[in-house]
Every structure is written in structure tokens, then in C-alpha cells.
Amino acid sequence: MVDDGFAILKVGPGLTFALREALYGLDMIAAELYPDSSRRSLRDTMEAVMRSSPDNWQKYYAGSEHEQALLRHFSYSDRIRYYWPEAAASAAVDALLQQLDGVDIPEPLIAQYLGGLLVKVRNQSVAPRGRELLLAAIGHVMQDYIDACQG
């Protein structure tokens, strides 16, 4: 886009897509580490939040109920981004990060659920901890925009 003369790059959906991707990966990791946890999965929480207030996604996602559910969580248009500030969503993210606080996440789980960060964990530029992995995932996408603007 920069090469084509666009002066403004819309980074919001790209960054919030990375946020969702990393949070869902951390949620899967937490489920592996704590299979008996009573914490509700982040995806289940986000599904309930989005279904209770469909204005931000309903007119954008067509198809069967299953297809709409996939789009709510994984669409590149990233309509889920409008729901992160909701109290239930914010509380679910906080609970997830608190559950992983102080935990060194094993490399095989990082490889499985956050594979793009494994090299940074192995070279010790990112600690194998939840919050650090989350910030690194977003930073990785931000770097793409920074590189494009400097090129």
C-alpha cells in the first residue's frame, strides 16, 4: 500500500486480529496446562458477548449458523474487535492472563498454539510467559507496518 502512494495505513484490524489470535492461542495453552480449571474459555465468553449484541457483526456475516460462528471468531474483517472493551470480554482476558501470570510456558505448547513466536522464545528475545507472548504477537504485526513505512 505504501508503494502505491497510500498515506494512511489502517492498522486497527490487523493489530486486533493479532490480538485475538494470540489470546486464543494463550487460551488453548491455559486449557492444556490447567485442564481442571473452572475458568470459562475465552472463545466461549466472546461468543456469548457477540451473540448478546449482534449489531457489530450480523449484517457482515452471512451463511449458516456454523459459518457465521467461524466468521465471528476468525474473519479477516475482524468484527470481534468491537467487543474487546465489553466488561465480560475484558474480565475474561484478565482472568486468562492472571492464570498464566508467572508461568513459564513450555516450548512445545508455544510451538503448537503460537508457533510464530517460537524463534523469539528460543533466542530469548521474548520470555515464554503469557503477557510477554501477547505483546510480542502484536509487536510482530506492528513491525510489518513500521517496515512498510520506512521502506
C-alpha positions in Angstrom: 0.0 0.0 0.0 2.8 2.4 0.8 4.4 1.7 -2.6 1.0 2.6 -4.2 1.0 6.0 -2.5 -1.4 5.4 0.4 -0.5 8.0 3.0 -2.5 6.3 5.8 -2.4 2.6 6.6 -5.4 1.2 8.5 -3.6 -0.9 11.2 -6.5 -1.5 13.6 -8.0 -4.7 12.2 -4.5 -6.1 11.6 -3.5 -5.5 15.2 -6.7 -6.7 16.7 -6.6 -9.8 14.6 -3.2 -10.5 16.0 -4.6 -9.8 19.5 -7.4 -12.3 19.0 -5.0 -14.8 17.5 -2.6 -14.6 20.4 -5.3 -14.5 23.1 -7.0 -17.6 21.6 -3.6 -19.3 21.5 -2.9 -18.5 25.1 -6.4 -19.7 26.0 -5.6 -23.1 24.4 -2.3 -23.2 26.3 -4.1 -22.4 29.6 -6.6 -25.2 28.8 -3.7 -27.6 28.3 -1.8 -26.5 31.4 -4.9 -26.4 33.7 -7.4 -29.0 32.3 -9.5 -28.9 35.5 -9.8 -25.1 35.7 -13.2 -23.7 36.2 -12.3 -20.7 34.1 -14.6 -20.4 31.0 -12.8 -20.4 27.7 -12.2 -17.1 26.1 -13.8 -18.2 22.9 -17.0 -19.2 24.8 -17.0 -15.9 26.5 -16.5 -13.9 23.3 -19.2 -16.0 21.6 -21.7 -15.1 24.3 -20.7 -11.4 24.2 -21.1 -11.2 20.5 -24.4 -13.1 20.3 -25.9 -10.9 23.1 -25.2 -7.8 21.0 -25.0 -8.7 17.3 -25.1 -5.2 15.8 -21.4 -5.2 15.1 -21.3 -8.4 13.1 -24.7 -9.6 12.0 -25.0 -7.6 8.8 -21.4 -8.5 7.8 -21.5 -12.3 8.2 -23.9 -14.4 6.0 -24.2 -18.2 5.8 -25.2 -21.0 8.1 -25.1 -20.7 11.8 -21.8 -22.6 11.8 -20.3 -20.4 9.1 -21.3 -17.3 11.0 -19.8 -18.6 14.2 -16.5 -19.2 12.3 -16.6 -15.7 10.9 -17.3 -14.1 14.3 -14.1 -15.5 15.6 -11.8 -15.8 12.6 -12.8 -13.4 9.8 -10.2 -11.1 8.4 -12.7 -8.3 8.7 -12.3 -8.8 12.5 -15.6 -7.7 13.7 -14.7 -9.2 17.1 -12.6 -6.1 17.7 -15.6 -4.1 18.7 -16.3 -6.5 21.6 -12.9 -6.5 23.4 -13.8 -3.4 25.5 -17.0 -5.1 26.8 -16.8 -5.8 30.6 -17.3 -9.6 30.2 -14.6 -9.8 27.5 -12.1 -7.6 29.5 -12.7 -9.7 32.6 -12.1 -12.9 30.6 -8.8 -11.6 29.2 -7.8 -10.5 32.7 -8.6 -14.0 34.1 -6.7 -15.7 31.4 -3.6 -13.5 31.8 -3.8 -13.9 35.6 -4.0 -17.7 35.3 -0.8 -17.6 33.2 1.0 -15.0 35.3 4.4 -16.1 36.4 4.2 -19.4 34.4 6.9 -20.4 32.0 5.0 -21.9 29.2 6.7 -25.0 27.7 8.1 -24.6 24.2 6.0 -27.4 22.7 2.8 -25.5 23.7 4.2 -22.3 22.2 5.1 -24.2 19.0 1.6 -25.7 18.8 -0.5 -22.6 19.6 1.8 -19.5 19.0 4.2 -21.0 16.5 5.2 -17.7 15.0 6.8 -16.7 18.3 8.9 -19.8 18.9 12.1 -18.5 17.4 11.9 -15.4 19.6 11.4 -17.6 22.6 14.3 -19.8 21.7 16.6 -16.9 21.1 15.4 -15.4 24.4 14.2 -12.1 22.9 10.7 -13.0 24.3 10.1 -14.7 27.6 7.8 -17.8 27.5 5.1 -16.1 29.6 1.6 -15.1 28.7 1.7 -11.3 28.7 5.1 -11.2 27.0 3.9 -13.6 24.3 0.8 -11.5 23.8 2.7 -8.3 23.4 5.3 -9.9 21.1 2.5 -11.2 18.8 1.0 -7.7 18.4 4.5 -6.2 18.1 5.3 -8.6 15.3 2.4 -7.3 13.2 3.2 -3.7 14.1 6.7 -4.3 12.8 5.2 -5.1 9.4 3.6 -1.7 9.3 6.7 0.1 10.6 8.9 -1.6 8.0 6.4 -0.7 5.2 6.5 3.0 6.2 10.3 3.1 6.4 10.8 1.3 3.1 
